[in-house]
Amino acid sequence: METDDLGDWSKVHARSKTVSLKTIQGNELDPTRAFGSGGSGEYLIYKAKVNLRSFEAVVYGIEGQEFKAPQFSISPDGKTYRAVTPDSHSTGGDPAVVSYESRDFPGGTKYLKIVFPSGKIKSPVSIGRVTLNGGGSAGASKPSGPVLYGSMIRLTPAAGESIYYTTDGSDPRSSPTRKLYGSPIAIVSETLLKTTSSSASASAPAADKGTGGGISTYSFTPYPQAPAAAGLHDPLDDFGLTALRSNLYLAKETPNYFDNDLSRAVRATTAPGSLIYVASEDMKSFAVRSFYFSGQPFEKLKFYASADGVAYEEVDAESYPSGYPVSNWQPQAYENMALPANTRYLKIELVGTAKSWTPQVSEVIVNRNTSSATLTTVKSGDGMLAAIASETPGARIYYRLNQSVDFVPYVSPIKLKGYNQLETYAVKEGLLTSPIRSYSVNANKDVQVDRFGQMETAKFQGKVTDEGQLADDAKADDEYYGSLKAPDERDRYGGLAGSADEYGLKATGHFAVQRMNGRPVLTTPEGNLFFSLGVNGVTAQETYTLVKGRESKFEYVPPYAGEYKPAYINTDGFSFYIANKYRKTGRFFTEHDVYMEAIERIRKWGFNGIGAYSPEKYGEEGLFPYVRMLPLEGMSWARIGGLSLFDIYAPDAEAKLDQSFAQTVAPYKDDPMLIGTFIGNEFDYHKFLTEVPKLKASKAAMKGALVDMLRTKYATIEAFNSAWKMNYKSFDELKEAQLTLKASPAWRDMEAFFADYLDRFFGTVSRLYRKYDPNHLLLGDRWITTTFHNETVRRMLSEYEGKYVDVISINYYTYKLETDLLEEVHELSGGKPILMSEFGYGTTEQGLEPLMKNSAVNQFQRGMRYRNYVEGVAVLPYVVGANVFNYVDQAGLGRYWQGLWGEHYNSGLVNVADRPYKDYVGAAKATNDDIYKIMLGERKKFYYDFSQK
């Protein structure tokens, strides 16, 4: 950097002899300045020591005189000069002070020439300081002067400031046409850009409003110029360019929310609204810019084309976020580059049932739009190659990488490493610039999940590689699911039609346990035999995963404030499954949509119910049998930290349960589709004997109850110490002590307390449940397999729980059915039927964890495991159902609510791309369709021998 403070002429290469230096008293910054005499053509010439890349000249006006700008030109040889138009930054006042800057000169430039303006007596300005190759303020991304047609100008505000600007020559501090800068400004015509900061705008005195204080001025001339293409450009300042409209008005409030658009078309009511455009020549393409409020459901605009204005056909439009959201208003662009032949009419329909004021249409372009710039990436070594293209022939493409200062021309694929943010657009002379599209490109080596939610390293048949494949799946699904047929011998509840009469079973109006040929069975409300083939987790909840804080592990996650917001839970959890459903169908599936679609699918696969951990509220709609869960898990007053047990000894436990059941159980007592209710899920009974003694009575009433039992039994602390091999001073001391079981009496005491707990817990819950719902089954509490395998706990649970529940339920994951243990549970429970409330198998093919390791190498074997399991339990005379886990695979990097280490199992009937595992579900259907034949011994059970394969 070379700076001349004009203290003398030593740094000036050449000058007019009539230019003089004068000292200005009281000015510390530029005490010496260069003055012209007022003659024509007076100059200063500077020669840079190296190539001249930029300059800044600080120019002072003369008090009381009109300010005139100097002229600037540059030269490679000091002989031939080319004029440049610098940026100007004015501080205002009298005398005015203006800083002129220019930069980005051609290579080889050496000389700067400054020509003073002439005046009647002397030059009306003086020059206080000249800097060559300095940093400059660079308020705009490009210097004034010629710029390529369609260039984008970015403005950079100072810290804590906002920028206002005008492009019509008016004062940006006060003009009614001024705009708040929020997105780049496209240069497609001669543009005089004036900017000011928010503080300068607010603080400038009224008298200074005409002097240019705090204003920067830039002048841009686009090249090459071409005649504007024929077509239509409607900024919707009014409805003058529309042929027809309905249910629309122009909204003009808060333009800064809408990229400074002062007028947008918006509906008057939530009924559809429409705009119709008519052209005298064929319409070949269109682009529409709109805004939608991200706090409301997103519904896309619809488009229709017609040749005669009578018969319309709906046409597709690519839709994508474009620009920068402000206050929850997200810009959304639409484009179609290939309208049907002979199109003369275009109808744009605004829809949305939530609010009439979203969406809003901002701009419509017909035949004058440049196709947007699209990105494709391919892996290359330790990074990625990013290629950008536009459908418009001859369009120039620009991109901005990782929030760099400016957009630069795209020439060839870009080599990327690490995590990148890429903005890009396209433009062609005579056309308008395309909307800016934003892309995230993760070129890190540690990417684990691709943009479709599939595991990056997994290689499997049917892996989705582009969005078009998902769109094609919609038609393929219609053919596949249309080819399936649900079993036709079932009643409306999934039971065996006609079996009530055949076997003397009674219609009770609700699901029930009856005896048939000496064995317990479930029956439907019509009295027909029912074997529960339910699907657990009929929901997309398992597909949400934590993305915040580990973005580098995902190839691409759409931004929260954008089109894919409905695929988020909170702001940090994302469902690739919901996103893929949108890519596949063009709409975001709600929880209700997922549930209802699943019913139709699983019914055709032979299942006959919805299992646990599915949205219970949709079961109430009466379309398919379902189960409920008692709300014990949500009762914080009975929760024990680190131990999944319900503290039935908590103060007022029975009264609190009574109050809760009155609200959560009673309303469903007459629902015929409700099979029954589970008490809970996978309680830590297997830890009871060893962990409960370690609790603190101050945090768990259960521990206090244990101490009370010990006090009653032993009477003295000495007797207790002797039996338990302890050394405590009082029973009160036991309440906070971590007791361990060192002697046989201690184990016997804990078994006695466990028996008291089980009897009190199940007795209380059963009594209150039946108080509010005398009609439905109490389905037990879904033992975890670890509990089932603990002999002591299994036997005690069977005995005490069997006294109070209708069905013993076990989440039984196994390689081989342990019929001896199952029969023991049945006998000790007093002959209660057993429901396999959860089971399943998986593979590692999709890069997920299998539910049981090494149980299956592919989906065929997974199907064989299903058949062996379900047919194996169906022939047992005390098993009444087997409910598989679950509907959709869990998220590849773990389900959301478990954070960084969530379950990520291949557990679903469909995968993250909503593609069914046809080998798996085909095998399941073969078993499900024949379940009553198998149960009644009419068909021999299937068995696939894995040891022989």
Secondary structure, DSSP 8 states (H G I E B T S, - for coil): -EEE--SSSTT-SEE-TT-EEEE-TT-SSS-EEEE--S-TT-EEEEE-SS---EEEEEEEE-TTS-----EEEEESSSSS-EEE--EEEE--SSS-EEEEEEE---TT--EEEEE----SSS-SEEEEEEEES------BSS-SEEEETTEEE-B---TT--EEEESBSS-TTT-TT-EE--S-EEESS-EEEEEEEHHHHHH--GGGTTTTTTEEEEEEEEES-----SSEEE--SSSTT-SEEESEEEE-S-GGGGTT-S-EEEESSSS-EEEEEE-SS----EEEEEEEETTS-----EEEEESSSSSEEEE--EEEE-S--BTTEEEEEEEES---TT--EEEEEE--SS-TT-SEEEEEEES-B----EEEEEEETTEEEEEEE-SSTT-EEEEEETT-SS-EE--S-EEE-EEEEEEEEEE-TTSB----EEEEEEE-TT--B-TTS-BTT---TT---SHHHHHHHHHHHHHHHHH----TTB-TTSSBTTHHHHHT----SS-EEEEETTEEEEE-TTS-EE-B-EEE--SSGGGEEE-TT-GGGBS----SSSTTGGGEETTTEEEHHHHHHHHHHSS---HHHHHHHHHHHHHHTT--EE-SSS-HHHHTTSSS-EEEE-GGGG-GGG-BTTB----TTSTTHHHHHHHHHHHHTGGGTT-TTEEEEE--S---GGGHHHHGGGS-TTT-HHHHHHHHHHHHHHSSHHHHHHHHT---S-HHHHTTS-----SHHHHHHHHHHHHHHHHHHHHHHHHHHHHH-SSSEE----B-HHHHH-HHHHHHHHHHHHTT-S-EEEE---SS--HHHHHHHHHHTTS--EEEEEE----STTSSEESSTTS-SSHHHHHHHHHHHHHHHHTSTTEEEEEEE-SB---TT--GGGGGG---EE--SB-TTS-B-HHHHHHHHHHHHTHHHHHTTSS------GGG-
